[in-house]
Amino acid sequence: MRTDMDTTHMTDEAAGTQTMQATARYEYGDADQVHERTVARPDIAADQVLVRVRAAGVDRGTWHLMTGEPYAMRLFTGLRKPSQPILGLDVAGTVVAVGADVARFQPGDEVFGIASGSFAEYAAADEAKLAFKPRRLSWEQAAVAPVSGGTALQALTDAGGLEAGQRVLVIGASGGVGTYAVQLAKALGAHVTGVCSTSKLDLVRRIGADRVVDYTRDDYLDGSSAYDLILDIGGRNPVAQIRRALTPAGTLVIVGGEDGGRLTGGMGRQLGALAMSPFHGHTVKNLIQKEHYSHLERLAEHLQSGAVVPAIERTIGLSGVADALRDLGAGRVRGKIAVVVRDDE
Ligand SMILES: NC(=O)c1ccc[n+]([C@@H]2O[C@H](COP(=O)([O-])OP(=O)(O)OC[C@H]3O[C@@H](n4cnc5c(N)ncnc54)[C@H](OP(=O)(O)O)[C@@H]3O)[C@@H](O)[C@H]2O)c1
């Protein structure tokens, strides 16, 4: 049971706050149900911290949590209604209370990471999903990094085994995950080709891709170029077709895509890819990113050095979240959108 009785340290401001502003919805559905509302401030469990949110990030996972699709996801998020009405995952802010078992943080620490319900003035976050905010980053920059940047890093290194000098193809280079994947692959010494649509070619070029390809005009999987590692973040092509663009010992990491059915989303494609793995020489892996601070700390090194700079399209307030989610669903966002929640200090 979560109660403030578990709390060892809480600032006076947090202790005196019973309600807060948040962006929430009470049913699965479209962005029309998403509104800024006054809700109860969350309590924390013994292994959690209460974060006073300075900024949050809009990501595809949040869009899926809004729609409740693929349906399989509802096994974990609430079958009929969302168990967490407040949206948002990415967070950056100041610790204002720590649970009794929390060892790594204390009130006043500046953190970034993942907290369910981050589109709010306060969010309860698991200690294990937070790291110290890289000092050189603004709140907005830190807030758009955890989910997308952490996913890109794990895809390239843990799943992809990237080595300096390798040729990497990033399918979906202009989006949340892709803009980090391009920059991280460059920072790790790869030659990077980024795939996106026409209007976003300039963005992908600007963040450092050696080569950009417009998927609306060019067949980048015709076999004329071969890659040691392909990250499939766009998710629209059959796996057999993508494998044509791999070197004989190349690796394909399937990160995601929005082309699957309403029941299982991209999972069907991922399972099919694994089933075929024993019958060819390529390595095919499905990524499920781990929400753990060890990955955030690795990501923080690249952010603090300046090798990776979050690509922020625009900054909004809590009342702008519904429009941001509409734009994300329609594929209109370039990189990431940041939500500024508290900027009074
Ligand atoms: N496995 C995991 O743990 C994990 C973690 C995070 C995200 N994901 C999933 O990964 C996917 C991408 O996430 P995101 O945050 O990067 O989404 P996003 O910001 O919406 O970006 C989507 C990207 O896909 C590209 N794309 C769209 N249609 C394409 C096509 N036909 N061919 C090639 N590329 C195409 C887009 O390019 P244009 O915008 O230029 O059209 C854009 O670069 C989502 O399905 C998300 O759920 C998985």
Ligand as a Chemical Component Dictionary entry (heavy atoms), coordinates in Angstrom:
data_LIG
# 
_chem_comp.id                   LIG 
_chem_comp.type                 NON-POLYMER 
_chem_comp.pdbx_formal_charge   0 
_chem_comp.three_letter_code    LIG 
# 
loop_
_chem_comp_atom.comp_id 
_chem_comp_atom.atom_id 
_chem_comp_atom.alt_atom_id 
_chem_comp_atom.type_symbol 
_chem_comp_atom.charge 
_chem_comp_atom.model_Cartn_x 
_chem_comp_atom.model_Cartn_y 
_chem_comp_atom.model_Cartn_z 
_chem_comp_atom.pdbx_ordinal 
LIG N1  N1  N 0  10.833 -1.891 -28.521 1  
LIG C1  C1  C 0  10.726 -0.941 -27.596 2  
LIG O1  O1  O 0  11.050 -1.135 -26.426 3  
LIG C2  C2  C 0  10.234 0.403  -28.047 4  
LIG C3  C3  C 0  10.567 1.560  -27.311 5  
LIG C4  C4  C 0  10.150 2.809  -27.806 6  
LIG C5  C5  C 0  9.384  2.874  -28.980 7  
LIG N2  N2  N 1  9.035  1.715  -29.622 8  
LIG C6  C6  C 0  8.237  1.754  -30.844 9  
LIG O2  O2  O 0  9.091  2.205  -31.896 10 
LIG C7  C7  C 0  8.307  2.872  -32.869 11 
LIG C8  C8  C 0  8.913  4.251  -33.139 12 
LIG O3  O3  O 0  8.864  5.041  -31.974 13 
LIG P1  P1  P 0  9.194  6.604  -32.089 14 
LIG O4  O4  O 0  9.014  7.166  -30.745 15 
LIG O5  O5  O -1 10.480 6.801  -32.805 16 
LIG O6  O6  O 0  7.975  7.061  -33.058 17 
LIG P2  P2  P 0  7.835  8.364  -33.943 18 
LIG O7  O7  O 0  8.461  9.516  -33.245 19 
LIG O8  O8  O 0  6.418  8.441  -34.353 20 
LIG O9  O9  O 0  8.740  8.052  -35.240 21 
LIG C9  C9  C 0  8.342  7.118  -36.219 22 
LIG C10 C10 C 0  9.413  7.040  -37.295 23 
LIG O10 O10 O 0  9.029  6.061  -38.273 24 
LIG C11 C11 C 0  9.197  6.626  -39.567 25 
LIG N3  N3  N 0  8.311  6.016  -40.544 26 
LIG C12 C12 C 0  6.969  6.154  -40.666 27 
LIG N4  N4  N 0  6.521  5.474  -41.748 28 
LIG C13 C13 C 0  7.610  4.893  -42.307 29 
LIG C14 C14 C 0  7.823  4.059  -43.459 30 
LIG N5  N5  N 0  6.805  3.668  -44.250 31 
LIG N6  N6  N 0  9.076  3.667  -43.747 32 
LIG C15 C15 C 0  10.121 4.041  -42.982 33 
LIG N7  N7  N 0  9.998  4.822  -41.867 34 
LIG C16 C16 C 0  8.756  5.240  -41.551 35 
LIG C17 C17 C 0  8.897  8.105  -39.363 36 
LIG O11 O11 O 0  9.415  8.869  -40.440 37 
LIG P3  P3  P 0  8.612  10.177 -40.987 38 
LIG O12 O12 O 0  8.058  10.865 -39.767 39 
LIG O13 O13 O 0  9.667  10.964 -41.692 40 
LIG O14 O14 O 0  7.518  9.667  -41.875 41 
LIG C18 C18 C 0  9.623  8.354  -38.043 42 
LIG O15 O15 O 0  10.985 8.568  -38.260 43 
LIG C19 C19 C 0  6.884  2.937  -32.308 44 
LIG O16 O16 O 0  6.139  1.881  -32.874 45 
LIG C20 C20 C 0  7.077  2.719  -30.829 46 
LIG O17 O17 O 0  5.934  2.165  -30.214 47 
LIG C21 C21 C 0  9.454  0.504  -29.180 48 
# 
loop_
_chem_comp_bond.comp_id 
_chem_comp_bond.atom_id_1 
_chem_comp_bond.atom_id_2 
_chem_comp_bond.value_order 
_chem_comp_bond.pdbx_ordinal 
LIG N1  C1  SING 1  
LIG C1  O1  DOUB 2  
LIG C1  C2  SING 3  
LIG C2  C3  SING 4  
LIG C2  C21 DOUB 5  
LIG C3  C4  DOUB 6  
LIG C4  C5  SING 7  
LIG C5  N2  DOUB 8  
LIG N2  C6  SING 9  
LIG N2  C21 SING 10 
LIG C6  O2  SING 11 
LIG C6  C20 SING 12 
LIG O2  C7  SING 13 
LIG C7  C8  SING 14 
LIG C7  C19 SING 15 
LIG C8  O3  SING 16 
LIG O3  P1  SING 17 
LIG P1  O4  DOUB 18 
LIG P1  O5  SING 19 
LIG P1  O6  SING 20 
LIG O6  P2  SING 21 
LIG P2  O7  DOUB 22 
LIG P2  O8  SING 23 
LIG P2  O9  SING 24 
LIG O9  C9  SING 25 
LIG C9  C10 SING 26 
LIG C10 O10 SING 27 
LIG C10 C18 SING 28 
LIG O10 C11 SING 29 
LIG C11 N3  SING 30 
LIG C11 C17 SING 31 
LIG N3  C12 SING 32 
LIG N3  C16 SING 33 
LIG C12 N4  DOUB 34 
LIG N4  C13 SING 35 
LIG C13 C14 SING 36 
LIG C13 C16 DOUB 37 
LIG C14 N5  SING 38 
LIG C14 N6  DOUB 39 
LIG N6  C15 SING 40 
LIG C15 N7  DOUB 41 
LIG N7  C16 SING 42 
LIG C17 O11 SING 43 
LIG C17 C18 SING 44 
LIG O11 P3  SING 45 
LIG P3  O12 DOUB 46 
LIG P3  O13 SING 47 
LIG P3  O14 SING 48 
LIG C18 O15 SING 49 
LIG C19 O16 SING 50 
LIG C19 C20 SING 51 
LIG C20 O17 SING 52 
# 
